[in-house]
Each structure stands twice: as structure tokens, then as C-alpha cells.
Amino acid sequence: MTREEAIKIIRKMLAYTDLTVRANLNADMVSACNLAIKALEQEPVVDKIRAEIKAMSGDIETIADVLKIIDKYKTESEEI
């Protein structure tokens, strides 16, 4: 599942929840869902690190190796 898919599911869950049911939900549960959406919408830190490394000057092979490692772990972390 991608981040975008998770966001859609959480939003649907909140949207389709009957207002009377939602009023009875634990406020912490609704807050947790909203916080999860915000967290999922943020640009992953790995993307920021990758961009900075890519902008560095230096040994191209070393930078390429570092980017490969980041991409490997980024792929793993995106699988929810």
C-alpha cells in the first residue's frame, strides 16, 4: 500500500462514518486519524536527504552508491 492509498482510506473512513457514530468515537481516535493523514502527507525525510546528497559535489561514484542505498531503504519504508 502506498502513502497516497493509506491517506485515501483514512479519509474515506472518517467521511463515511455517520456523524452520530463519529460523535461517539473517542476524540483521541479521530485526532490520531487526522495526525496520521498529516504525517503521511509530509515529504519523506529520505527524499530531502537524497536531494541534498545529489546536490553535493564530489566523487560521482560515491554519491551514486549512497543514492542507491537510500533508494533501497526508501522503497522498503514506503511499503506500509
N, C-alpha and C positions, 0 to 999 in steps of 0.2 A: 504494500500500500504506500502511495506517495503522500507527501505532506499535504498536497492540494486535495487529495481524496479524503484524508482524515479531517481536514477543515470542513469540507462539504458535509461529511457525515455528522459531525458535531453540530453544525448549523442546522441541518435538517432535523436532528434530534430535538434541538431547542425550539425550532419553528413549529414542528408538528406536535409538540407537547401541548395538549389542551391547557388553556390559561388557568383553569381551575386546578388542574393537576400541577401545573408549574408553580402556582401559588403555594401549594402544599409541599413542594420539593424543598429540601434543605437548601437554604440560601448559599451555604458553602459549596454545594454541588453545582449550582448554577454559576457561581463565581469561578469554580475550578474549570468548568467548561469554557467560560469566556477567557480565562487565563491561558488555557491550552490553545485556543484559537490564536491569541496574540503571540504566543511563543512559536507556534507553527508558521505564522506569517512573517516572522523575522528572518532576515537573511542569515543563513548559517554562518557561524564563525569561520568554518573551514573555507568558505568562499572568500571571505575577507583575507584570511591568511594566504590563500592561494594567489590572490590578486597582488598582494604585496611582494611575495616571492617572485612572481612572474615579472614584476617591475624592476627587480634588482638587477644590477649589473654584476657580472662575474662569470665564472665558468659555466657555460651553457649546458654542458653535460651534467654538472652537479645540480643545477637548477631543474633540469628536465627530470632527473632522478627524484628530486624532492617532490616535484609536481605529480609524478607517477604514484608515489607513496600516499600523498594527500588524496588523490583521486580514488585510490584503492579503499581508503578508510571512509571517504565521503560516501561512496557507493554503499558500503556496509551500514553506515549510520542513517542513510535515507530509507532503508528498509525498516518500516515500523513494525 
